[in-house]
Structures are given as C-alpha cells and as structure tokens.
Amino acid sequence: MRRLLARFVGDECGATAIEYCLIAAGISIVIVTAVNGVGSALNTKFSDVSSSLK
C-alpha cells in the first residue's frame, strides 16, 4: 500500500496535462477578448459608414 501511494504521489503525468489545459484556457480567453474588441470596433465603423450613406 505504501508503494502504491508513493507511486501515485510521484506520478506527474496528470500535472502536466492540467498545466497544458490551463495554458490553453488562458490563450482562448485572450483570443475571445481580442475578437470581441475587434467586433465592437467593426460594428462602430459599419454604423458610421451606414449613417454616412444615408
């Protein structure tokens, strides 16, 4: 039982997977924020063009 517990504590495969998931989540949050900002800016530009054409 002690060997099993020591092997479980020493195994770092799960920790590496969690680290990669956290990195991917951080990158996706940055991408969503950037796309949202660009979308708002484009919406404003298209509104300005639309009002200029009218």
mmCIF file as Biopython writes it, N, C-alpha, C and O atoms, coordinates in Angstrom:
data_model
#
loop_
_atom_site.group_PDB
_atom_site.id
_atom_site.type_symbol
_atom_site.label_atom_id
_atom_site.label_alt_id
_atom_site.label_comp_id
_atom_site.label_asym_id
_atom_site.label_entity_id
_atom_site.label_seq_id
_atom_site.pdbx_PDB_ins_code
_atom_site.Cartn_x
_atom_site.Cartn_y
_atom_site.Cartn_z
_atom_site.occupancy
_atom_site.B_iso_or_equiv
_atom_site.auth_seq_id
_atom_site.auth_asym_id
_atom_site.pdbx_PDB_model_num
ATOM 1   N N  . MET A ? 1  ? 0.818   -1.188 0.000   1.0 0.0 1  A 1 
ATOM 2   C CA . MET A ? 1  ? 0.000   0.000  0.000   1.0 0.0 1  A 1 
ATOM 3   C C  . MET A ? 1  ? 0.869   1.261  0.000   1.0 0.0 1  A 1 
ATOM 4   O O  . MET A ? 1  ? 0.553   2.247  -0.666  1.0 0.0 1  A 1 
ATOM 5   N N  . ARG A ? 2  ? 1.953   1.212  0.749   1.0 0.0 2  A 1 
ATOM 6   C CA . ARG A ? 2  ? 2.852   2.359  0.817   1.0 0.0 2  A 1 
ATOM 7   C C  . ARG A ? 2  ? 3.499   2.610  -0.538  1.0 0.0 2  A 1 
ATOM 8   O O  . ARG A ? 2  ? 3.659   3.761  -0.943  1.0 0.0 2  A 1 
ATOM 9   N N  . ARG A ? 3  ? 3.875   1.537  -1.250  1.0 0.0 3  A 1 
ATOM 10  C CA . ARG A ? 3  ? 4.479   1.682  -2.572  1.0 0.0 3  A 1 
ATOM 11  C C  . ARG A ? 3  ? 3.493   2.287  -3.571  1.0 0.0 3  A 1 
ATOM 12  O O  . ARG A ? 3  ? 3.858   3.123  -4.399  1.0 0.0 3  A 1 
ATOM 13  N N  . LEU A ? 4  ? 2.260   1.857  -3.479  1.0 0.0 4  A 1 
ATOM 14  C CA . LEU A ? 4  ? 1.218   2.371  -4.374  1.0 0.0 4  A 1 
ATOM 15  C C  . LEU A ? 4  ? 1.003   3.868  -4.146  1.0 0.0 4  A 1 
ATOM 16  O O  . LEU A ? 4  ? 0.876   4.637  -5.099  1.0 0.0 4  A 1 
ATOM 17  N N  . LEU A ? 5  ? 0.964   4.267  -2.893  1.0 0.0 5  A 1 
ATOM 18  C CA . LEU A ? 5  ? 0.785   5.676  -2.565  1.0 0.0 5  A 1 
ATOM 19  C C  . LEU A ? 5  ? 1.996   6.501  -3.004  1.0 0.0 5  A 1 
ATOM 20  O O  . LEU A ? 5  ? 1.833   7.612  -3.508  1.0 0.0 5  A 1 
ATOM 21  N N  . ALA A ? 6  ? 3.187   5.980  -2.821  1.0 0.0 6  A 1 
ATOM 22  C CA . ALA A ? 6  ? 4.399   6.685  -3.241  1.0 0.0 6  A 1 
ATOM 23  C C  . ALA A ? 6  ? 4.440   6.832  -4.756  1.0 0.0 6  A 1 
ATOM 24  O O  . ALA A ? 6  ? 4.845   7.876  -5.269  1.0 0.0 6  A 1 
ATOM 25  N N  . ARG A ? 7  ? 4.022   5.791  -5.476  1.0 0.0 7  A 1 
ATOM 26  C CA . ARG A ? 7  ? 3.996   5.858  -6.931  1.0 0.0 7  A 1 
ATOM 27  C C  . ARG A ? 7  ? 2.952   6.867  -7.406  1.0 0.0 7  A 1 
ATOM 28  O O  . ARG A ? 7  ? 3.175   7.577  -8.386  1.0 0.0 7  A 1 
ATOM 29  N N  . PHE A ? 8  ? 1.818   6.930  -6.716  1.0 0.0 8  A 1 
ATOM 30  C CA . PHE A ? 8  ? 0.766   7.874  -7.069  1.0 0.0 8  A 1 
ATOM 31  C C  . PHE A ? 8  ? 1.232   9.316  -6.856  1.0 0.0 8  A 1 
ATOM 32  O O  . PHE A ? 8  ? 0.973   10.178 -7.696  1.0 0.0 8  A 1 
ATOM 33  N N  . VAL A ? 9  ? 1.900   9.578  -5.768  1.0 0.0 9  A 1 
ATOM 34  C CA . VAL A ? 9  ? 2.387   10.929 -5.469  1.0 0.0 9  A 1 
ATOM 35  C C  . VAL A ? 9  ? 3.505   11.322 -6.430  1.0 0.0 9  A 1 
ATOM 36  O O  . VAL A ? 9  ? 3.606   12.491 -6.801  1.0 0.0 9  A 1 
ATOM 37  N N  . GLY A ? 10 ? 4.330   10.390 -6.833  1.0 0.0 10 A 1 
ATOM 38  C CA . GLY A ? 10 ? 5.453   10.680 -7.719  1.0 0.0 10 A 1 
ATOM 39  C C  . GLY A ? 10 ? 5.081   10.824 -9.179  1.0 0.0 10 A 1 
ATOM 40  O O  . GLY A ? 10 ? 5.873   11.339 -9.968  1.0 0.0 10 A 1 
ATOM 41  N N  . ASP A ? 11 ? 3.883   10.378 -9.557  1.0 0.0 11 A 1 
ATOM 42  C CA . ASP A ? 11 ? 3.452   10.451 -10.953 1.0 0.0 11 A 1 
ATOM 43  C C  . ASP A ? 11 ? 3.067   11.887 -11.298 1.0 0.0 11 A 1 
ATOM 44  O O  . ASP A ? 11 ? 2.208   12.479 -10.645 1.0 0.0 11 A 1 
ATOM 45  N N  . GLU A ? 12 ? 3.709   12.447 -12.332 1.0 0.0 12 A 1 
ATOM 46  C CA . GLU A ? 12 ? 3.452   13.833 -12.706 1.0 0.0 12 A 1 
ATOM 47  C C  . GLU A ? 12 ? 2.758   13.966 -14.058 1.0 0.0 12 A 1 
ATOM 48  O O  . GLU A ? 12 ? 2.680   15.074 -14.589 1.0 0.0 12 A 1 
ATOM 49  N N  . CYS A ? 13 ? 2.262   12.898 -14.621 1.0 0.0 13 A 1 
ATOM 50  C CA . CYS A ? 13 ? 1.604   12.972 -15.923 1.0 0.0 13 A 1 
ATOM 51  C C  . CYS A ? 13 ? 0.329   13.811 -15.850 1.0 0.0 13 A 1 
ATOM 52  O O  . CYS A ? 13 ? 0.055   14.599 -16.755 1.0 0.0 13 A 1 
ATOM 53  N N  . GLY A ? 14 ? -0.431  13.653 -14.808 1.0 0.0 14 A 1 
ATOM 54  C CA . GLY A ? 14 ? -1.662  14.423 -14.662 1.0 0.0 14 A 1 
ATOM 55  C C  . GLY A ? 14 ? -1.381  15.899 -14.470 1.0 0.0 14 A 1 
ATOM 56  O O  . GLY A ? 14 ? -2.124  16.743 -14.972 1.0 0.0 14 A 1 
ATOM 57  N N  . ALA A ? 15 ? -0.324  16.218 -13.754 1.0 0.0 15 A 1 
ATOM 58  C CA . ALA A ? 15 ? 0.023   17.621 -13.520 1.0 0.0 15 A 1 
ATOM 59  C C  . ALA A ? 15 ? 0.397   18.309 -14.831 1.0 0.0 15 A 1 
ATOM 60  O O  . ALA A ? 15 ? 0.052   19.471 -15.045 1.0 0.0 15 A 1 
ATOM 61  N N  . THR A ? 16 ? 1.088   17.605 -15.691 1.0 0.0 16 A 1 
ATOM 62  C CA . THR A ? 16 ? 1.469   18.171 -16.978 1.0 0.0 16 A 1 
ATOM 63  C C  . THR A ? 16 ? 0.233   18.432 -17.830 1.0 0.0 16 A 1 
ATOM 64  O O  . THR A ? 16 ? 0.145   19.466 -18.493 1.0 0.0 16 A 1 
ATOM 65  N N  . ALA A ? 17 ? -0.713  17.514 -17.819 1.0 0.0 17 A 1 
ATOM 66  C CA . ALA A ? 17 ? -1.944  17.692 -18.588 1.0 0.0 17 A 1 
ATOM 67  C C  . ALA A ? 17 ? -2.739  18.884 -18.063 1.0 0.0 17 A 1 
ATOM 68  O O  . ALA A ? 17 ? -3.303  19.650 -18.845 1.0 0.0 17 A 1 
ATOM 69  N N  . ILE A ? 18 ? -2.784  19.040 -16.762 1.0 0.0 18 A 1 
ATOM 70  C CA . ILE A ? 18 ? -3.509  20.172 -16.178 1.0 0.0 18 A 1 
ATOM 71  C C  . ILE A ? 18 ? -2.823  21.479 -16.552 1.0 0.0 18 A 1 
ATOM 72  O O  . ILE A ? 18 ? -3.500  22.467 -16.838 1.0 0.0 18 A 1 
ATOM 73  N N  . GLU A ? 19 ? -1.503  21.503 -16.555 1.0 0.0 19 A 1 
ATOM 74  C CA . GLU A ? 19 ? -0.775  22.711 -16.946 1.0 0.0 19 A 1 
ATOM 75  C C  . GLU A ? 19 ? -1.080  23.083 -18.390 1.0 0.0 19 A 1 
ATOM 76  O O  . GLU A ? 19 ? -1.300  24.255 -18.693 1.0 0.0 19 A 1 
ATOM 77  N N  . TYR A ? 20 ? -1.094  22.099 -19.282 1.0 0.0 20 A 1 
ATOM 78  C CA . TYR A ? 20 ? -1.419  22.378 -20.674 1.0 0.0 20 A 1 
ATOM 79  C C  . TYR A ? 20 ? -2.852  22.879 -20.811 1.0 0.0 20 A 1 
ATOM 80  O O  . TYR A ? 20 ? -3.116  23.763 -21.626 1.0 0.0 20 A 1 
ATOM 81  N N  . CYS A ? 21 ? -3.764  22.343 -20.046 1.0 0.0 21 A 1 
ATOM 82  C CA . CYS A ? 21 ? -5.164  22.809 -20.088 1.0 0.0 21 A 1 
ATOM 83  C C  . CYS A ? 21 ? -5.269  24.245 -19.604 1.0 0.0 21 A 1 
ATOM 84  O O  . CYS A ? 21 ? -6.023  25.031 -20.177 1.0 0.0 21 A 1 
ATOM 85  N N  . LEU A ? 22 ? -4.534  24.602 -18.568 1.0 0.0 22 A 1 
ATOM 86  C CA . LEU A ? 22 ? -4.562  25.980 -18.076 1.0 0.0 22 A 1 
ATOM 87  C C  . LEU A ? 22 ? -3.976  26.948 -19.101 1.0 0.0 22 A 1 
ATOM 88  O O  . LEU A ? 22 ? -4.485  28.055 -19.276 1.0 0.0 22 A 1 
ATOM 89  N N  . ILE A ? 23 ? -2.911  26.534 -19.774 1.0 0.0 23 A 1 
ATOM 90  C CA . ILE A ? 23 ? -2.321  27.374 -20.818 1.0 0.0 23 A 1 
ATOM 91  C C  . ILE A ? 23 ? -3.321  27.556 -21.970 1.0 0.0 23 A 1 
ATOM 92  O O  . ILE A ? 23 ? -3.496  28.669 -22.468 1.0 0.0 23 A 1 
ATOM 93  N N  . ALA A ? 24 ? -3.966  26.482 -22.387 1.0 0.0 24 A 1 
ATOM 94  C CA . ALA A ? 24 ? -4.948  26.567 -23.474 1.0 0.0 24 A 1 
ATOM 95  C C  . ALA A ? 24 ? -6.129  27.446 -23.074 1.0 0.0 24 A 1 
ATOM 96  O O  . ALA A ? 24 ? -6.637  28.206 -23.898 1.0 0.0 24 A 1 
ATOM 97  N N  . ALA A ? 25 ? -6.571  27.352 -21.827 1.0 0.0 25 A 1 
ATOM 98  C CA . ALA A ? 25 ? -7.681  28.188 -21.359 1.0 0.0 25 A 1 
ATOM 99  C C  . ALA A ? 25 ? -7.272  29.660 -21.364 1.0 0.0 25 A 1 
ATOM 100 O O  . ALA A ? 25 ? -8.061  30.519 -21.760 1.0 0.0 25 A 1 
ATOM 101 N N  . GLY A ? 26 ? -6.059  29.957 -20.933 1.0 0.0 26 A 1 
ATOM 102 C CA . GLY A ? 26 ? -5.584  31.340 -20.945 1.0 0.0 26 A 1 
ATOM 103 C C  . GLY A ? 26 ? -5.507  31.913 -22.348 1.0 0.0 26 A 1 
ATOM 104 O O  . GLY A ? 26 ? -5.912  33.051 -22.583 1.0 0.0 26 A 1 
ATOM 105 N N  . ILE A ? 27 ? -4.991  31.132 -23.275 1.0 0.0 27 A 1 
ATOM 106 C CA . ILE A ? 27 ? -4.892  31.574 -24.662 1.0 0.0 27 A 1 
ATOM 107 C C  . ILE A ? 27 ? -6.278  31.788 -25.259 1.0 0.0 27 A 1 
ATOM 108 O O  . ILE A ? 27 ? -6.493  32.755 -25.990 1.0 0.0 27 A 1 
ATOM 109 N N  . SER A ? 28 ? -7.215  30.903 -24.958 1.0 0.0 28 A 1 
ATOM 110 C CA . SER A ? 28 ? -8.563  31.053 -25.508 1.0 0.0 28 A 1 
ATOM 111 C C  . SER A ? 28 ? -9.258  32.285 -24.942 1.0 0.0 28 A 1 
ATOM 112 O O  . SER A ? 28 ? -10.016 32.939 -25.658 1.0 0.0 28 A 1 
ATOM 113 N N  . ILE A ? 29 ? -9.020  32.618 -23.677 1.0 0.0 29 A 1 
ATOM 114 C CA . ILE A ? 29 ? -9.602  33.833 -23.105 1.0 0.0 29 A 1 
ATOM 115 C C  . ILE A ? 29 ? -9.055  35.073 -23.806 1.0 0.0 29 A 1 
ATOM 116 O O  . ILE A ? 29 ? -9.798  36.015 -24.083 1.0 0.0 29 A 1 
ATOM 117 N N  . VAL A ? 30 ? -7.757  35.069 -24.089 1.0 0.0 30 A 1 
ATOM 118 C CA . VAL A ? 30 ? -7.149  36.202 -24.799 1.0 0.0 30 A 1 
ATOM 119 C C  . VAL A ? 30 ? -7.732  36.321 -26.197 1.0 0.0 30 A 1 
ATOM 120 O O  . VAL A ? 30 ? -8.024  37.429 -26.646 1.0 0.0 30 A 1 
ATOM 121 N N  . ILE A ? 31 ? -7.908  35.210 -26.893 1.0 0.0 31 A 1 
ATOM 122 C CA . ILE A ? 31 ? -8.453  35.233 -28.249 1.0 0.0 31 A 1 
ATOM 123 C C  . ILE A ? 31 ? -9.886  35.754 -28.245 1.0 0.0 31 A 1 
ATOM 124 O O  . ILE A ? 31 ? -10.245 36.585 -29.080 1.0 0.0 31 A 1 
ATOM 125 N N  . VAL A ? 32 ? -10.702 35.275 -27.319 1.0 0.0 32 A 1 
ATOM 126 C CA . VAL A ? 32 ? -12.103 35.718 -27.247 1.0 0.0 32 A 1 
ATOM 127 C C  . VAL A ? 32 ? -12.170 37.211 -26.948 1.0 0.0 32 A 1 
ATOM 128 O O  . VAL A ? 32 ? -12.988 37.921 -27.532 1.0 0.0 32 A 1 
ATOM 129 N N  . THR A ? 33 ? -11.332 37.687 -26.057 1.0 0.0 33 A 1 
ATOM 130 C CA . THR A ? 33 ? -11.318 39.116 -25.725 1.0 0.0 33 A 1 
ATOM 131 C C  . THR A ? 33 ? -10.904 39.951 -26.930 1.0 0.0 33 A 1 
ATOM 132 O O  . THR A ? 33 ? -11.508 40.989 -27.200 1.0 0.0 33 A 1 
ATOM 133 N N  . ALA A ? 34 ? -9.893  39.515 -27.649 1.0 0.0 34 A 1 
ATOM 134 C CA . ALA A ? 34 ? -9.427  40.250 -28.829 1.0 0.0 34 A 1 
ATOM 135 C C  . ALA A ? 34 ? -10.488 40.273 -29.922 1.0 0.0 34 A 1 
ATOM 136 O O  . ALA A ? 34 ? -10.725 41.316 -30.530 1.0 0.0 34 A 1 
ATOM 137 N N  . VAL A ? 35 ? -11.121 39.149 -30.174 1.0 0.0 35 A 1 
ATOM 138 C CA . VAL A ? 35 ? -12.154 39.080 -31.214 1.0 0.0 35 A 1 
ATOM 139 C C  . VAL A ? 35 ? -13.350 39.946 -30.828 1.0 0.0 35 A 1 
ATOM 140 O O  . VAL A ? 35 ? -13.947 40.597 -31.685 1.0 0.0 35 A 1 
ATOM 141 N N  . ASN A ? 36 ? -13.699 39.955 -29.550 1.0 0.0 36 A 1 
ATOM 142 C CA . ASN A ? 36 ? -14.806 40.782 -29.093 1.0 0.0 36 A 1 
ATOM 143 C C  . ASN A ? 36 ? -14.490 42.263 -29.299 1.0 0.0 36 A 1 
ATOM 144 O O  . ASN A ? 36 ? -15.357 43.024 -29.730 1.0 0.0 36 A 1 
ATOM 145 N N  . GLY A ? 37 ? -13.273 42.674 -28.999 1.0 0.0 37 A 1 
ATOM 146 C CA . GLY A ? 37 ? -12.876 44.065 -29.202 1.0 0.0 37 A 1 
ATOM 147 C C  . GLY A ? 37 ? -12.887 44.464 -30.665 1.0 0.0 37 A 1 
ATOM 148 O O  . GLY A ? 37 ? -13.347 45.551 -31.015 1.0 0.0 37 A 1 
ATOM 149 N N  . VAL A ? 38 ? -12.383 43.590 -31.516 1.0 0.0 38 A 1 
ATOM 150 C CA . VAL A ? 38 ? -12.369 43.867 -32.958 1.0 0.0 38 A 1 
ATOM 151 C C  . VAL A ? 38 ? -13.794 43.922 -33.484 1.0 0.0 38 A 1 
ATOM 152 O O  . VAL A ? 38 ? -14.105 44.758 -34.333 1.0 0.0 38 A 1 
ATOM 153 N N  . GLY A ? 39 ? -14.663 43.046 -32.995 1.0 0.0 39 A 1 
ATOM 154 C CA . GLY A ? 39 ? -16.061 43.047 -33.427 1.0 0.0 39 A 1 
ATOM 155 C C  . GLY A ? 39 ? -16.761 44.335 -33.056 1.0 0.0 39 A 1 
ATOM 156 O O  . GLY A ? 39 ? -17.535 44.869 -33.850 1.0 0.0 39 A 1 
ATOM 157 N N  . SER A ? 40 ? -16.504 44.844 -31.866 1.0 0.0 40 A 1 
ATOM 158 C CA . SER A ? 40 ? -17.103 46.108 -31.449 1.0 0.0 40 A 1 
ATOM 159 C C  . SER A ? 40 ? -16.604 47.262 -32.304 1.0 0.0 40 A 1 
ATOM 160 O O  . SER A ? 40 ? -17.379 48.134 -32.696 1.0 0.0 40 A 1 
ATOM 161 N N  . ALA A ? 41 ? -15.316 47.263 -32.591 1.0 0.0 41 A 1 
ATOM 162 C CA . ALA A ? 41 ? -14.748 48.324 -33.430 1.0 0.0 41 A 1 
ATOM 163 C C  . ALA A ? 41 ? -15.324 48.271 -34.843 1.0 0.0 41 A 1 
ATOM 164 O O  . ALA A ? 41 ? -15.629 49.311 -35.426 1.0 0.0 41 A 1 
ATOM 165 N N  . LEU A ? 42 ? -15.472 47.085 -35.389 1.0 0.0 42 A 1 
ATOM 166 C CA . LEU A ? 42 ? -16.039 46.957 -36.733 1.0 0.0 42 A 1 
ATOM 167 C C  . LEU A ? 42 ? -17.505 47.367 -36.757 1.0 0.0 42 A 1 
ATOM 168 O O  . LEU A ? 42 ? -17.963 47.981 -37.721 1.0 0.0 42 A 1 
ATOM 169 N N  . ASN A ? 43 ? -18.232 47.038 -35.720 1.0 0.0 43 A 1 
ATOM 170 C CA . ASN A ? 43 ? -19.640 47.416 -35.645 1.0 0.0 43 A 1 
ATOM 171 C C  . ASN A ? 43 ? -19.772 48.938 -35.651 1.0 0.0 43 A 1 
ATOM 172 O O  . ASN A ? 43 ? -20.657 49.487 -36.307 1.0 0.0 43 A 1 
ATOM 173 N N  . THR A ? 44 ? -18.898 49.607 -34.923 1.0 0.0 44 A 1 
ATOM 174 C CA . THR A ? 44 ? -18.913 51.070 -34.900 1.0 0.0 44 A 1 
ATOM 175 C C  . THR A ? 44 ? -18.589 51.640 -36.277 1.0 0.0 44 A 1 
ATOM 176 O O  . THR A ? 44 ? -19.248 52.575 -36.731 1.0 0.0 44 A 1 
ATOM 177 N N  . LYS A ? 45 ? -17.587 51.088 -36.936 1.0 0.0 45 A 1 
ATOM 178 C CA . LYS A ? 45 ? -17.204 51.566 -38.271 1.0 0.0 45 A 1 
ATOM 179 C C  . LYS A ? 45 ? -18.336 51.380 -39.277 1.0 0.0 45 A 1 
ATOM 180 O O  . LYS A ? 45 ? -18.639 52.289 -40.049 1.0 0.0 45 A 1 
ATOM 181 N N  . PHE A ? 46 ? -18.966 50.189 -39.270 1.0 0.0 46 A 1 
ATOM 182 C CA . PHE A ? 46 ? -20.063 49.937 -40.201 1.0 0.0 46 A 1 
ATOM 183 C C  . PHE A ? 46 ? -21.256 50.836 -39.913 1.0 0.0 46 A 1 
ATOM 184 O O  . PHE A ? 46 ? -21.956 51.249 -40.838 1.0 0.0 46 A 1 
ATOM 185 N N  . SER A ? 47 ? -21.492 51.142 -38.654 1.0 0.0 47 A 1 
ATOM 186 C CA . SER A ? 47 ? -22.577 52.064 -38.296 1.0 0.0 47 A 1 
ATOM 187 C C  . SER A ? 47 ? -22.278 53.466 -38.829 1.0 0.0 47 A 1 
ATOM 188 O O  . SER A ? 47 ? -23.165 54.146 -39.345 1.0 0.0 47 A 1 
ATOM 189 N N  . ASP A ? 48 ? -21.024 53.887 -38.698 1.0 0.0 48 A 1 
ATOM 190 C CA . ASP A ? 48 ? -20.629 55.203 -39.215 1.0 0.0 48 A 1 
ATOM 191 C C  . ASP A ? 48 ? -20.790 55.264 -40.740 1.0 0.0 48 A 1 
ATOM 192 O O  . ASP A ? 48 ? -21.294 56.249 -41.278 1.0 0.0 48 A 1 
ATOM 193 N N  . VAL A ? 49 ? -20.364 54.220 -41.416 1.0 0.0 49 A 1 
ATOM 194 C CA . VAL A ? 49 ? -20.490 54.176 -42.884 1.0 0.0 49 A 1 
ATOM 195 C C  . VAL A ? 49 ? -21.950 54.171 -43.285 1.0 0.0 49 A 1 
ATOM 196 O O  . VAL A ? 49 ? -22.337 54.854 -44.233 1.0 0.0 49 A 1 
ATOM 197 N N  . SER A ? 50 ? -22.760 53.414 -42.578 1.0 0.0 50 A 1 
ATOM 198 C CA . SER A ? 50 ? -24.183 53.337 -42.891 1.0 0.0 50 A 1 
ATOM 199 C C  . SER A ? 50 ? -24.858 54.682 -42.705 1.0 0.0 50 A 1 
ATOM 200 O O  . SER A ? 50 ? -25.667 55.094 -43.536 1.0 0.0 50 A 1 
ATOM 201 N N  . SER A ? 51 ? -24.530 55.371 -41.616 1.0 0.0 51 A 1 
ATOM 202 C CA . SER A ? 51 ? -25.148 56.685 -41.397 1.0 0.0 51 A 1 
ATOM 203 C C  . SER A ? 51 ? -24.621 57.723 -42.403 1.0 0.0 51 A 1 
ATOM 204 O O  . SER A ? 51 ? -25.350 58.651 -42.751 1.0 0.0 51 A 1 
ATOM 205 N N  . SER A ? 52 ? -23.393 57.588 -42.868 1.0 0.0 52 A 1 
ATOM 206 C CA . SER A ? 52 ? -22.850 58.497 -43.865 1.0 0.0 52 A 1 
ATOM 207 C C  . SER A ? 52 ? -23.523 58.308 -45.219 1.0 0.0 52 A 1 
ATOM 208 O O  . SER A ? 52 ? -23.716 59.273 -45.957 1.0 0.0 52 A 1 
ATOM 209 N N  . LEU A ? 53 ? -23.879 57.071 -45.547 1.0 0.0 53 A 1 
ATOM 210 C CA . LEU A ? 53 ? -24.518 56.784 -46.824 1.0 0.0 53 A 1 
ATOM 211 C C  . LEU A ? 53 ? -25.970 57.252 -46.852 1.0 0.0 53 A 1 
ATOM 212 O O  . LEU A ? 53 ? -26.518 57.518 -47.921 1.0 0.0 53 A 1 
ATOM 213 N N  . LYS A ? 54 ? -26.585 57.351 -45.695 1.0 0.0 54 A 1 
ATOM 214 C CA . LYS A ? 54 ? -27.986 57.773 -45.647 1.0 0.0 54 A 1 
ATOM 215 C C  . LYS A ? 54 ? -28.057 59.232 -45.747 1.0 0.0 54 A 1 
ATOM 216 O O  . LYS A ? 54 ? -29.149 59.800 -45.726 1.0 0.0 54 A 1 
#
